[in-house]
Amino acid sequence: EEQALIFDKALAILNNITQNDDYKLNLDLKFKNIPVSDYSTQGIDSIEKLSINNQDATEALKIILPFIMFSMLMGGASF
């Protein structure tokens, strides 16, 4: 149920973006305060918060990004 809510939130964010023909994005990305050398080992967990058009998308990104990466590796849709 929690993942369904996160997917719903991600779809709401995408819907908000596509309401405008220009696809305007207001991105705010904050990383954890860790040594730069740790970013490669922490990967997506090094992100503290991601906001898209003033909506928190942090959890949605952490769930959806692996699917996007897998799709790109398999030659599917690219983003």
C-alpha positions in Angstrom: 0.0 0.0 0.0 2.9 2.4 0.8 4.4 1.8 -2.6 1.0 2.4 -4.3 0.9 5.8 -2.5 4.4 6.6 -3.7 3.5 5.7 -7.3 0.4 7.8 -7.1 2.4 10.7 -5.9 4.9 10.2 -8.8 2.0 10.1 -11.3 0.6 13.3 -9.8 3.9 15.0 -10.2 4.2 13.9 -13.8 0.6 15.0 -14.4 1.5 18.4 -13.0 4.5 18.7 -15.3 2.6 17.7 -18.4 -0.2 20.2 -17.9 2.1 22.8 -19.5 3.3 22.4 -23.1 6.7 23.6 -22.0 7.1 20.9 -19.4 8.5 23.4 -16.9 10.4 21.8 -14.0 11.4 23.4 -10.8 14.0 20.9 -9.4 15.5 21.2 -5.9 18.0 18.4 -5.1 19.7 18.2 -1.8 22.5 15.6 -1.0 23.4 14.2 2.3 26.4 15.8 4.0 28.9 13.0 3.4 32.4 12.8 1.9 32.4 13.0 -1.9 34.1 9.6 -2.0 31.0 8.0 -0.4 28.6 9.1 -3.2 29.7 6.3 -5.5 29.0 3.6 -2.8 25.8 5.2 -1.5 24.3 5.9 -5.0 20.8 7.0 -4.8 20.8 6.9 -1.0 23.2 9.9 -1.1 20.1 12.0 -2.0 18.6 13.6 1.0 15.6 15.3 -0.8 14.3 15.8 -4.3 11.5 18.2 -5.0 9.9 18.6 -8.4 7.7 21.6 -8.8 7.6 22.0 -5.0 6.4 18.4 -4.4 8.6 15.9 -2.5 9.6 13.2 -5.0 12.4 11.6 -2.9 10.8 8.3 -2.2 9.3 8.0 -5.6 12.7 8.5 -7.2 14.2 5.8 -5.0 11.6 3.3 -6.2 11.3 4.3 -9.8 14.9 5.0 -10.7 16.0 1.3 -10.6 13.2 0.5 -13.1 14.3 3.3 -15.4 17.9 2.1 -15.2 16.9 -1.5 -15.9 14.7 -0.4 -18.9 17.7 1.5 -20.3 20.0 -1.5 -19.9 17.5 -3.7 -21.7 17.3 -1.3 -24.6 13.8 0.0 -23.7 12.7 3.6 -23.5 15.3 6.1 -22.6 14.9 9.2 -20.6 
